[in-house]
Amino acid sequence: MDERSNADAETAQPRRAAGRPRASESAHGSLAALLNFVRTGEATTRQELENQSELGRAVVTDRLATLLRLGLIEEGELGPAIGGRAPRHVRFRPRMGMILAAVLDHSSLAVGVSDLSGHLLAEHHEAVELAAGPEPVVQRLATLFAWMLEEHGSEGGIWGVGLAVPGPVEKPDGQKLFAPALSAFQNWDGFPFVEQLATLVGAPVWARSGVQTMTMGELKSGSGVGLTDMIFVKLGRSISAGVISEGVLHRGAQGAAGMIGYTFVEGGNLETVAGSEALGREARQAAESGRSPYLAEALARAGEVTVTDAGHGAQLGDPFCIDLLGRCGRAVGEVLAPLANLLNPSLIVLGGNVAETGDIVLAAVREAVYRQSHPVVTRDLRIVRSQMGGSAGLVGAAQVVAEALFDARFLQGWITLGSPREHPEFKDFLARAAFDTSARPAKPRPPGGPFA
């Protein structure tokens, strides 16, 4: 080859730095990269895929043929022609498999089923007494999941389960798939809940804290769509926050990021001052003492008073209820202001039953945050109430599983097999879960123990 040919060859092909080949240059890596381009909509025609992946036309054509054969993508519609033949789009097949989601709260559970894009197809909510112990809860989840799959099944079966629980969930130590202990429920100590659920359902389980899945839900389908920096705050029996920074959920070193309920404010920590149980106690005392005529009537009528009653009273102009919820909102805002200064979010979303009481809590949070934060931080900051309700946690739990399934490293392990159910880590997870379930007999503490 002469010098001119050498120069032309060097010009025609991009140079790669010395060392190991890029992951995208391997069959598994290039398949995974192209699938994720199509799945996210970043590139959906052959020309776009060539440009984004920096792979040659022949390689892209071969890899797309493989993805079509595996059933992970399908041919789509024709795009507009620009100086030649109209390009054919390809699209991801989100119904190739299903994702199950479950949210456990102190007195309720919710289940849902989604496609592989994390789009929620159906959901169900019901009351449950978690203090009765874990065994009936895991059996109930399995029953509800089976019912949902009968209604919304797919050819590829279950690809994963997302589980949201109160309190922090331990992060894995170098493992993608593992079964964390659910420390939020003290009377479940020693019960292999995650392992048993995985064994019953036949799919690995990814567990997260409830507030983190709600945060992901708001980012995916709520007020945070299109944003990269936001804070979600759950105001309920417990108070905690989820943080999205540059598009990524921040979990913390032990998975316990966002436990703002333990922050000290005037009168105690935030949870004991502004949590729903604390507000309910104050409301009952006001009803019994006659300080709130509205709450006194509610107590006489129903035999109990809740934070929801306080919200109704505030909307009807009851002075005590207005003051109670105003104090709650100011305390929350005083804790959020330093976080706003630290993280500079573009959005703060308030969720949970305290936030749902009306506009008084929201207005008080806004007033405290705007007053105590730097003007640059608050210039474009929006503080809103969640409109997703109980769906946020389910959407977020499904999204956690979808992101894990299509994580580049994990995806390369199953892409040529057509389904993550064939991934060696999947099979190892299920084998370990089955062994742990049989080797560690379920010995939860007697029911009735307090929640953490």
LUMTORGU-717613 format. One record per residue (C-alpha): residue number from 1; x, y, z. Coordinates in pm, 1 decimal, always signed. Example, Ala and Ser with C-alpha at 12.3 -4.5 7.8 and 13.67 -1.06 7.14 Angstrom:
REM LUMTORGU-717613
[pt 1, [+1230.0, -450.0, +780.0]] [pt 2, [+1367.0, -106.0, +714.0]] 
//
This chain:
REM LUMTORGU-717613
[pt 1, [+0.0, +0.0, +0.0]] [pt 2, [+144.4, +340.6, -100.1]] [pt 3, [+164.2, +646.0, +125.3]] [pt 4, [-149.7, +802.2, -25.0]] [pt 5, [-351.5, +483.7, +40.2]] [pt 6, [-228.8, +474.7, +398.3]] [pt 7, [-329.5, +836.4, +446.8]] [pt 8, [-674.2, +775.5, +294.3]] [pt 9, [-727.9, +472.3, +519.6]] [pt 10, [-634.7, +671.8, +827.6]] [pt 11, [-868.7, +951.6, +724.7]] [pt 12, [-1161.9, +718.4, +653.7]] [pt 13, [-1150.6, +533.0, +985.8]] [pt 14, [-1164.4, +707.1, +1326.7]] [pt 15, [-865.4, +635.6, +1542.9]] [pt 16, [-910.4, +452.9, +1868.7]] [pt 17, [-679.6, +499.3, +2165.7]] [pt 18, [-445.1, +214.5, +2243.3]] [pt 19, [-561.0, -42.0, +2495.5]] [pt 20, [-857.7, -269.9, +2526.6]] [pt 21, [-1133.1, -245.5, +2265.4]] [pt 22, [-1434.2, -42.1, +2362.0]] [pt 23, [-1729.9, -239.2, +2496.2]] [pt 24, [-1933.5, -119.6, +2197.9]] [pt 25, [-1688.4, -288.0, +1961.8]] [pt 26, [-1780.3, -633.3, +2095.6]] [pt 27, [-2091.7, -817.0, +1978.8]] [pt 28, [-2253.9, -801.8, +2321.1]] [pt 29, [-2157.7, -438.9, +2375.1]] [pt 30, [-2275.4, -317.8, +2036.1]] [pt 31, [-2606.0, -505.7, +2068.3]] [pt 32, [-2661.6, -352.6, +2411.6]] [pt 33, [-2571.8, -3.4, +2292.0]] [pt 34, [-2801.4, -19.8, +1989.1]] [pt 35, [-3091.2, -159.4, +2192.5]] [pt 36, [-3062.2, +123.6, +2444.2]] [pt 37, [-3048.2, +384.5, +2167.4]] [pt 38, [-3371.6, +244.0, +2024.2]] [pt 39, [-3533.8, +190.7, +2365.7]] [pt 40, [-3476.9, +549.1, +2478.0]] [pt 41, [-3568.8, +695.6, +2138.3]] [pt 42, [-3227.6, +858.6, +2103.6]] [pt 43, [-3179.6, +692.6, +1763.5]] [pt 44, [-3441.5, +493.9, +1571.0]] [pt 45, [-3320.1, +475.9, +1209.7]] [pt 46, [-3014.3, +297.1, +1074.7]] [pt 47, [-2847.3, +625.9, +984.6]] [pt 48, [-2908.7, +767.4, +1332.3]] [pt 49, [-2780.7, +448.3, +1492.1]] [pt 50, [-2464.1, +457.4, +1281.5]] [pt 51, [-2401.7, +817.8, +1383.8]] [pt 52, [-2471.7, +765.9, +1753.9]] [pt 53, [-2287.0, +436.6, +1793.6]] [pt 54, [-1996.3, +515.6, +1557.7]] [pt 55, [-2037.4, +164.8, +1418.7]] [pt 56, [-2020.2, +80.4, +1051.4]] [pt 57, [-2327.2, +22.8, +836.9]] [pt 58, [-2265.2, -350.3, +805.2]] [pt 59, [-2228.1, -390.6, +1182.5]] [pt 60, [-2545.6, -192.1, +1254.8]] [pt 61, [-2740.7, -393.0, +996.6]] [pt 62, [-2618.2, -721.9, +1144.6]] [pt 63, [-2691.7, -618.9, +1503.7]] [pt 64, [-3040.9, -494.2, +1416.4]] [pt 65, [-3113.4, -825.1, +1245.3]] [pt 66, [-3010.9, -1002.6, +1567.2]] [pt 67, [-3231.3, -778.2, +1783.0]] [pt 68, [-3523.1, -836.5, +1545.1]] [pt 69, [-3469.9, -1211.1, +1562.4]] [pt 70, [-3461.5, -1200.6, +1942.2]] [pt 71, [-3790.6, -1009.1, +1938.9]] [pt 72, [-3653.7, -710.7, +2131.7]] [pt 73, [-3725.1, -461.2, +1853.5]] [pt 74, [-3959.8, -441.3, +1557.3]] [pt 75, [-3985.4, -252.2, +1232.1]] [pt 76, [-4173.6, +74.5, +1262.4]] [pt 77, [-4314.2, +333.4, +1026.8]] [pt 78, [-4131.7, +513.0, +746.9]] [pt 79, [-3979.1, +847.8, +828.6]] [pt 80, [-3971.4, +1153.8, +601.6]] [pt 81, [-3742.6, +1119.4, +300.1]] [pt 82, [-3453.3, +1365.2, +288.4]] [pt 83, [-3283.0, +1351.2, -49.3]] [pt 84, [-3332.7, +978.6, -101.1]] [pt 85, [-3520.7, +672.6, +20.8]] [pt 86, [-3742.0, +724.3, +325.5]] [pt 87, [-3575.1, +576.2, +637.4]] [pt 88, [-3744.5, +290.6, +820.9]] [pt 89, [-3771.1, +342.0, +1197.6]] [pt 90, [-3720.5, +59.6, +1444.5]] [pt 91, [-3881.0, +55.3, +1787.1]] [pt 92, [-3843.5, -125.6, +2114.3]] [pt 93, [-4100.8, -389.5, +2209.7]] [pt 94, [-4192.2, -301.7, +2569.6]] [pt 95, [-4443.8, -587.0, +2601.3]] [pt 96, [-4176.0, -855.1, +2554.2]] [pt 97, [-4172.3, -885.1, +2931.4]] [pt 98, [-4350.4, -747.0, +3234.8]] [pt 99, [-4239.5, -567.6, +3549.4]] [pt 100, [-4426.1, -611.3, +3876.1]] [pt 101, [-4424.6, -337.6, +4140.1]] [pt 102, [-4528.2, -330.6, +4504.3]] [pt 103, [-4536.2, -52.2, +4762.4]] [pt 104, [-4564.8, -138.7, +5131.2]] [pt 105, [-4661.2, +132.4, +5375.9]] [pt 106, [-4738.8, +109.1, +5745.9]] [pt 107, [-5107.7, +37.1, +5691.5]] [pt 108, [-5150.3, -26.2, +5319.0]] [pt 109, [-5007.0, -198.2, +5018.0]] [pt 110, [-5026.3, -124.7, +4647.9]] [pt 111, [-4936.2, -343.2, +4352.1]] [pt 112, [-4897.2, -266.7, +3985.5]] [pt 113, [-4785.0, -415.5, +3657.3]] [pt 114, [-4591.9, -228.1, +3391.5]] [pt 115, [-4431.0, -294.2, +3056.8]] [pt 116, [-4054.3, -282.5, +3010.2]] [pt 117, [-4058.2, +92.8, +2954.8]] [pt 118, [-4190.9, +137.1, +3308.2]] [pt 119, [-4534.8, +243.8, +3184.1]] [pt 120, [-4791.5, +140.7, +3444.9]] [pt 121, [-5069.0, -74.1, +3293.6]] [pt 122, [-5276.1, -139.5, +3606.1]] [pt 123, [-5264.0, -81.1, +3980.4]] [pt 124, [-5446.6, -193.3, +4292.3]] [pt 125, [-5448.7, -48.8, +4645.5]] [pt 126, [-5578.7, -199.6, +4968.9]] [pt 127, [-5542.1, -172.0, +5345.4]] [pt 128, [-5317.6, -419.5, +5524.2]] [pt 129, [-5195.0, -459.3, +5880.3]] [pt 130, [-4819.2, -502.9, +5850.8]] [pt 131, [-4786.4, -547.3, +6226.7]] [pt 132, [-4957.8, -885.1, +6185.6]] [pt 133, [-4632.8, -1020.6, +6042.2]] [pt 134, [-4464.9, -1071.5, +5704.9]] [pt 135, [-4596.9, -1415.5, +5604.6]] [pt 136, [-4954.4, -1308.3, +5513.0]] [pt 137, [-4818.9, -1000.2, +5335.2]] [pt 138, [-4583.8, -1189.9, +5105.7]] [pt 139, [-4856.7, -1443.7, +5028.0]] [pt 140, [-5101.4, -1163.1, +4951.7]] [pt 141, [-4851.0, -997.7, +4718.7]] [pt 142, [-4800.2, -1324.5, +4531.0]] [pt 143, [-5178.4, -1364.2, +4493.6]] [pt 144, [-5226.3, -1008.8, +4367.5]] [pt 145, [-4935.4, -1043.2, +4125.8]] [pt 146, [-5081.8, -1364.9, +3982.0]] [pt 147, [-5416.9, -1190.8, +3935.1]] [pt 148, [-5256.7, -896.2, +3754.7]] [pt 149, [-5055.7, -1119.3, +3524.7]] [pt 150, [-5372.2, -1302.4, +3422.4]] [pt 151, [-5512.2, -968.6, +3309.4]] [pt 152, [-5196.0, -817.9, +3159.8]] [pt 153, [-4955.1, -1104.8, +3084.0]] [pt 154, [-4692.9, -1108.8, +2807.7]] [pt 155, [-4505.2, -1362.7, +2601.3]] [pt 156, [-4183.9, -1308.2, +2796.1]] [pt 157, [-4327.4, -1340.3, +3148.4]] [pt 158, [-4198.0, -1150.3, +3451.2]] [pt 159, [-3858.4, -989.0, +3407.9]] [pt 160, [-3829.8, -832.9, +3753.2]] [pt 161, [-4006.8, -703.0, +4063.3]] [pt 162, [-3971.2, -356.9, +4217.4]] [pt 163, [-4041.5, -336.4, +4590.8]] [pt 164, [-4078.7, -13.7, +4789.8]] [pt 165, [-4076.0, -22.0, +5170.5]] [pt 166, [-4070.7, +234.4, +5452.4]] [pt 167, [-3727.0, +332.8, +5574.1]] [pt 168, [-3384.4, +294.5, +5412.8]] [pt 169, [-3282.9, -9.0, +5208.5]] [pt 170, [-2922.9, -122.2, +5221.9]] [pt 171, [-2717.6, -81.5, +4903.5]] [pt 172, [-2542.8, -386.9, +4756.4]] [pt 173, [-2174.2, -433.4, +4820.5]] [pt 174, [-2042.9, -502.8, +4472.8]] [pt 175, [-2343.3, -717.0, +4370.5]] [pt 176, [-2611.0, -615.7, +4123.8]] [pt 177, [-2865.8, -861.2, +4258.8]] [pt 178, [-2898.7, -926.6, +4629.2]] [pt 179, [-3168.5, -956.7, +4894.2]] [pt 180, [-3149.3, -675.6, +5153.0]] [pt 181, [-3297.2, -711.3, +5498.8]] [pt 182, [-3607.7, -499.8, +5547.7]] [pt 183, [-3509.7, -322.3, +5867.3]] [pt 184, [-3804.0, -80.9, +5861.7]] [pt 185, [-4026.0, -343.1, +6025.5]] [pt 186, [-3884.0, -453.0, +6359.4]] [pt 187, [-4130.0, -738.6, +6397.6]] [pt 188, [-4009.6, -880.6, +6063.0]] [pt 189, [-3654.8, -923.4, +6188.4]] [pt 190, [-3499.7, -1241.3, +6048.4]] [pt 191, [-3776.9, -1312.1, +5798.0]] [pt 192, [-3641.6, -1361.2, +5440.9]] [pt 193, [-3912.8, -1146.9, +5283.3]] [pt 194, [-3730.6, -1053.3, +4962.5]] [pt 195, [-3604.8, -1409.8, +4910.5]] [pt 196, [-3950.8, -1558.0, +4963.0]] [pt 197, [-4117.1, -1307.9, +4730.4]] [pt 198, [-3856.9, -1378.9, +4459.9]] [pt 199, [-3910.9, -1753.4, +4498.1]] [pt 200, [-4290.6, -1727.1, +4483.0]] [pt 201, [-4290.8, -1497.3, +4182.2]] [pt 202, [-3994.0, -1653.9, +4003.7]] [pt 203, [-3811.2, -1328.2, +3938.1]] [pt 204, [-3545.4, -1118.9, +4112.6]] [pt 205, [-3653.6, -831.3, +4335.6]] [pt 206, [-3503.5, -484.1, +4347.0]] [pt 207, [-3591.9, -309.1, +4674.9]] [pt 208, [-3579.5, +63.5, +4746.6]] [pt 209, [-3714.0, +293.6, +5013.7]] [pt 210, [-4063.5, +421.6, +4951.8]] [pt 211, [-3960.7, +785.6, +4923.9]] [pt 212, [-3695.0, +697.8, +4665.4]] [pt 213, [-3943.9, +516.6, +4442.9]] [pt 214, [-4191.6, +805.2, +4479.9]] [pt 215, [-3913.8, +1040.0, +4373.3]] [pt 216, [-3845.0, +826.9, +4066.6]] [pt 217, [-4217.0, +821.3, +3990.1]] [pt 218, [-4241.4, +1199.3, +3999.9]] [pt 219, [-3935.8, +1226.1, +3775.0]] [pt 220, [-4072.2, +971.9, +3527.1]] [pt 221, [-4440.5, +1066.0, +3506.9]] [pt 222, [-4513.3, +1355.0, +3743.3]] [pt 223, [-4411.3, +1715.5, +3791.1]] [pt 224, [-4044.2, +1633.3, +3738.1]] [pt 225, [-4069.5, +1514.3, +3377.4]] [pt 226, [-3787.2, +1670.2, +3176.6]] [pt 227, [-3599.2, +1796.1, +3483.4]] [pt 228, [-3258.3, +1688.9, +3613.6]] [pt 229, [-3252.1, +1839.6, +3965.1]] [pt 230, [-3542.6, +1803.2, +4207.0]] [pt 231, [-3636.6, +1710.2, +4563.2]] [pt 232, [-3939.4, +1503.8, +4656.7]] [pt 233, [-4061.7, +1521.8, +5016.9]] [pt 234, [-4299.1, +1268.6, +5168.8]] [pt 235, [-4501.3, +1418.1, +5452.6]] [pt 236, [-4680.3, +1139.7, +5636.1]] [pt 237, [-4629.4, +926.9, +5944.6]] [pt 238, [-4260.6, +958.7, +5866.3]] [pt 239, [-4094.9, +1249.0, +5684.9]] [pt 240, [-3820.2, +1186.8, +5433.5]] [pt 241, [-3687.4, +1322.4, +5106.8]] [pt 242, [-3562.8, +1188.0, +4776.4]] [pt 243, [-3302.5, +1375.3, +4573.5]] [pt 244, [-3248.0, +1374.1, +4197.7]] [pt 245, [-2917.6, +1538.1, +4103.4]] [pt 246, [-2821.9, +1573.7, +3737.7]] [pt 247, [-3082.7, +1314.4, +3647.9]] [pt 248, [-2962.7, +1049.4, +3893.9]] [pt 249, [-3126.2, +936.1, +4218.5]] [pt 250, [-2893.5, +996.5, +4513.0]] [pt 251, [-2915.9, +701.3, +4753.6]] [pt 252, [-2625.9, +769.5, +4990.7]] [pt 253, [-2353.2, +540.6, +5123.0]] [pt 254, [-2593.7, +302.1, +5299.5]] [pt 255, [-2903.6, +380.1, +5094.3]] [pt 256, [-3032.4, +607.8, +5371.4]] [pt 257, [-3011.2, +948.6, +5201.5]] [pt 258, [-3298.2, +1186.1, +5270.2]] [pt 259, [-3390.4, +1107.0, +5632.7]] [pt 260, [-3479.6, +1468.4, +5706.4]] [pt 261, [-3742.3, +1368.2, +5963.4]] [pt 262, [-3463.3, +1336.1, +6218.1]] [pt 263, [-3357.6, +1701.0, +6174.2]] [pt 264, [-3405.6, +1903.2, +6493.1]] [pt 265, [-3651.5, +2192.2, +6485.8]] [pt 266, [-3819.2, +2389.0, +6761.9]] [pt 267, [-4014.4, +2140.4, +6972.2]] [pt 268, [-3822.7, +1826.5, +6875.3]] [pt 269, [-3721.4, +1655.2, +6553.2]] [pt 270, [-3923.9, +1727.5, +6241.1]] [pt 271, [-4109.7, +1395.8, +6244.7]] [pt 272, [-4236.6, +1442.2, +6601.4]] [pt 273, [-4347.8, +1797.6, +6521.1]] [pt 274, [-4488.7, +1772.6, +6168.7]] [pt 275, [-4554.4, +1402.7, +6107.7]] [pt 276, [-4914.4, +1292.2, +6056.2]] [pt 277, [-4931.0, +1108.2, +6389.5]] [pt 278, [-4804.7, +1413.1, +6578.9]] [pt 279, [-5055.3, +1636.0, +6401.5]] [pt 280, [-5331.4, +1385.9, +6471.0]] [pt 281, [-5250.4, +1387.9, +6843.5]] [pt 282, [-5261.7, +1768.4, +6857.3]] [pt 283, [-5589.4, +1766.8, +6666.0]] [pt 284, [-5746.4, +1519.3, +6908.3]] [pt 285, [-5633.0, +1722.2, +7208.1]] [pt 286, [-5787.4, +2032.5, +7052.7]] [pt 287, [-6110.3, +1842.2, +6992.4]] [pt 288, [-6126.3, +1712.7, +7348.9]] [pt 289, [-6046.5, +2051.5, +7502.1]] [pt 290, [-6290.7, +2239.7, +7280.7]] [pt 291, [-6023.8, +2461.3, +7120.1]] [pt 292, [-6151.2, +2349.1, +6780.3]] [pt 293, [-6528.5, +2328.7, +6742.3]] [pt 294, [-6493.8, +2161.1, +6403.1]] [pt 295, [-6263.5, +1887.0, +6534.4]] [pt 296, [-6486.9, +1839.5, +6840.8]] [pt 297, [-6776.0, +1764.4, +6606.4]] [pt 298, [-6558.7, +1528.6, +6400.5]] [pt 299, [-6452.8, +1342.6, +6716.2]] [pt 300, [-6811.3, +1308.1, +6835.8]] [pt 301, [-6921.7, +1187.0, +6494.3]] [pt 302, [-6643.2, +936.2, +6412.6]] [pt 303, [-6477.8, +865.4, +6747.9]] [pt 304, [-6135.9, +968.6, +6618.0]] [pt 305, [-5956.1, +1266.1, +6464.1]] [pt 306, [-5691.0, +1251.2, +6193.8]] [pt 307, [-5473.8, +1495.7, +6003.5]] [pt 308, [-5726.1, +1470.1, +5719.6]] [pt 309, [-5991.4, +1610.3, +5952.9]] [pt 310, [-5756.3, +1896.6, +6034.6]] [pt 311, [-5723.6, +1964.5, +5662.8]] [pt 312, [-6100.6, +1977.4, +5621.4]] [pt 313, [-6127.0, +2207.5, +5920.6]] [pt 314, [-5864.5, +2443.1, +5779.0]] [pt 315, [-6049.1, +2460.7, +5446.6]] [pt 316, [-6364.8, +2556.3, +5635.7]] [pt 317, [-6184.2, +2831.6, +5826.9]] [pt 318, [-6129.9, +2665.2, +6168.2]] [pt 319, [-5860.9, +2883.2, +6335.6]] [pt 320, [-5692.9, +2599.2, +6522.7]] [pt 321, [-5662.6, +2381.5, +6210.5]] [pt 322, [-5524.2, +2670.9, +6007.0]] [pt 323, [-5262.7, +2740.5, +6275.0]] [pt 324, [-5172.3, +2370.9, +6313.1]] [pt 325, [-5107.4, +2315.2, +5943.7]] [pt 326, [-4931.6, +2650.0, +5907.9]] [pt 327, [-4686.8, +2557.9, +6186.2]] [pt 328, [-4631.9, +2221.2, +6018.7]] [pt 329, [-4550.9, +2378.9, +5681.7]] [pt 330, [-4312.5, +2634.8, +5831.8]] [pt 331, [-4120.1, +2361.7, +6017.1]] [pt 332, [-4086.4, +2158.4, +5696.7]] [pt 333, [-3979.6, +2466.7, +5501.5]] [pt 334, [-3712.1, +2554.4, +5758.0]] [pt 335, [-3559.4, +2209.7, +5708.3]] [pt 336, [-3586.7, +2225.1, +5328.7]] [pt 337, [-3429.2, +2570.2, +5292.0]] [pt 338, [-3071.7, +2450.7, +5367.6]] [pt 339, [-3124.4, +2161.2, +5125.8]] [pt 340, [-3235.2, +2403.6, +4857.8]] [pt 341, [-2924.0, +2614.8, +4917.1]] [pt 342, [-2705.1, +2303.3, +4904.1]] [pt 343, [-2858.3, +2129.8, +4601.7]] [pt 344, [-3010.6, +2415.8, +4398.1]] [pt 345, [-3307.7, +2213.9, +4267.4]] [pt 346, [-3545.3, +2347.9, +4004.7]] [pt 347, [-3841.1, +2175.6, +4171.8]] [pt 348, [-3955.7, +2061.9, +4516.4]] [pt 349, [-4256.0, +1827.8, +4521.5]] [pt 350, [-4456.1, +1762.7, +4839.1]] [pt 351, [-4639.6, +1430.6, +4871.1]] [pt 352, [-4801.5, +1220.0, +5142.7]] [pt 353, [-5123.4, +1263.1, +5339.6]] [pt 354, [-5006.7, +1578.7, +5519.2]] [pt 355, [-4934.3, +1751.4, +5188.4]] [pt 356, [-5278.4, +1645.7, +5063.9]] [pt 357, [-5459.9, +1840.1, +5337.8]] [pt 358, [-5478.2, +2154.1, +5123.9]] [pt 359, [-5291.7, +2470.1, +5033.3]] [pt 360, [-5199.5, +2588.6, +5382.7]] [pt 361, [-4907.6, +2347.0, +5424.1]] [pt 362, [-4786.7, +2421.4, +5071.0]] [pt 363, [-4803.4, +2798.0, +5121.5]] [pt 364, [-4617.8, +2779.3, +5454.1]] [pt 365, [-4341.0, +2561.8, +5303.8]] [pt 366, [-4300.8, +2806.6, +5016.4]] [pt 367, [-4283.6, +3104.7, +5250.4]] [pt 368, [-4012.4, +2946.7, +5468.3]] [pt 369, [-3801.6, +2819.7, +5177.9]] [pt 370, [-3818.0, +3144.1, +4980.5]] [pt 371, [-3741.9, +3350.0, +5292.4]] [pt 372, [-3442.2, +3145.1, +5407.0]] [pt 373, [-3280.8, +3053.2, +5072.9]] [pt 374, [-3045.8, +3251.7, +4851.2]] [pt 375, [-3223.6, +3459.3, +4582.9]] [pt 376, [-3034.9, +3280.0, +4305.1]] [pt 377, [-3158.8, +2944.9, +4438.7]] [pt 378, [-3521.9, +3054.4, +4458.6]] [pt 379, [-3530.0, +3261.3, +4138.7]] [pt 380, [-3669.8, +2976.4, +3926.0]] [pt 381, [-3754.8, +2728.3, +4202.3]] [pt 382, [-4104.7, +2580.5, +4192.9]] [pt 383, [-4260.8, +2418.2, +4499.9]] [pt 384, [-4570.3, +2213.7, +4416.2]] [pt 385, [-4793.3, +1942.4, +4558.7]] [pt 386, [-4780.5, +1599.7, +4397.1]] [pt 387, [-5069.5, +1510.1, +4169.6]] [pt 388, [-4975.5, +1141.1, +4141.4]] [pt 389, [-5099.0, +1021.5, +4479.6]] [pt 390, [-5035.9, +654.1, +4545.9]] [pt 391, [-4927.4, +589.2, +4187.0]] [pt 392, [-4590.2, +761.6, +4229.3]] [pt 393, [-4432.3, +478.3, +4428.0]] [pt 394, [-4551.2, +212.5, +4181.8]] [pt 395, [-4426.6, +402.5, +3878.6]] [pt 396, [-4093.4, +461.0, +4050.0]] [pt 397, [-4054.4, +96.6, +4158.3]] [pt 398, [-4116.2, -15.9, +3800.3]] [pt 399, [-3867.4, +241.4, +3675.6]] [pt 400, [-3600.6, +113.5, +3916.6]] [pt 401, [-3636.0, -234.6, +3765.5]] [pt 402, [-3636.2, -104.5, +3406.9]] [pt 403, [-3314.5, +90.0, +3466.7]] [pt 404, [-3150.7, -213.0, +3629.2]] [pt 405, [-3251.8, -448.6, +3348.1]] [pt 406, [-3111.1, -221.3, +3079.5]] [pt 407, [-2803.4, -104.3, +3265.4]] [pt 408, [-2522.7, -136.6, +3010.9]] [pt 409, [-2315.5, -385.7, +3210.7]] [pt 410, [-2608.6, -602.7, +3308.7]] [pt 411, [-2765.8, -584.2, +2963.3]] [pt 412, [-2454.0, -725.2, +2800.5]] [pt 413, [-2495.1, -1037.6, +3013.1]] [pt 414, [-2833.3, -1131.0, +2864.4]] [pt 415, [-2868.3, -947.4, +2534.3]] [pt 416, [-2777.0, -1246.2, +2315.1]] [pt 417, [-3003.5, -1474.9, +2519.4]] [pt 418, [-3314.0, -1268.5, +2443.7]] [pt 419, [-3432.8, -1234.5, +2803.2]] [pt 420, [-3276.4, -1140.9, +3138.4]] [pt 421, [-3440.9, -1452.1, +3281.8]] [pt 422, [-3152.2, -1640.9, +3120.2]] [pt 423, [-2884.0, -1416.7, +3271.4]] [pt 424, [-2649.2, -1613.4, +3499.3]] [pt 425, [-2696.2, -1349.1, +3770.1]] [pt 426, [-3073.2, -1397.9, +3751.6]] [pt 427, [-3042.3, -1771.1, +3791.4]] [pt 428, [-2789.4, -1734.5, +4070.3]] [pt 429, [-3016.1, -1484.7, +4250.4]] [pt 430, [-3314.4, -1717.5, +4234.5]] [pt 431, [-3106.1, -2016.0, +4343.0]] [pt 432, [-2973.0, -1821.3, +4641.8]] [pt 433, [-3322.3, -1695.2, +4725.4]] [pt 434, [-3465.7, -2048.3, +4718.1]] [pt 435, [-3181.1, -2177.5, +4934.6]] [pt 436, [-3208.8, -1892.7, +5186.6]] [pt 437, [-3584.0, -1941.5, +5212.1]] [pt 438, [-3546.5, -2311.3, +5289.8]] [pt 439, [-3229.3, -2287.0, +5500.0]] [pt 440, [-3346.3, -1995.0, +5713.4]] [pt 441, [-3685.1, -2077.5, +5858.9]] [pt 442, [-3915.1, -1780.2, +5889.3]] [pt 443, [-3902.2, -1675.2, +6252.6]] [pt 444, [-4032.8, -1321.0, +6277.3]] [pt 445, [-4080.9, -1160.9, +6613.9]] [pt 446, [-4428.5, -1180.1, +6764.9]] [pt 447, [-4671.2, -939.4, +6597.7]] [pt 448, [-4738.6, -602.4, +6747.4]] [pt 449, [-4382.0, -471.2, +6772.6]] [pt 450, [-4333.1, -104.6, +6686.0]] [pt 451, [-4213.0, +7.3, +6346.5]] [pt 452, [-3876.9, +174.0, +6317.1]] 
//
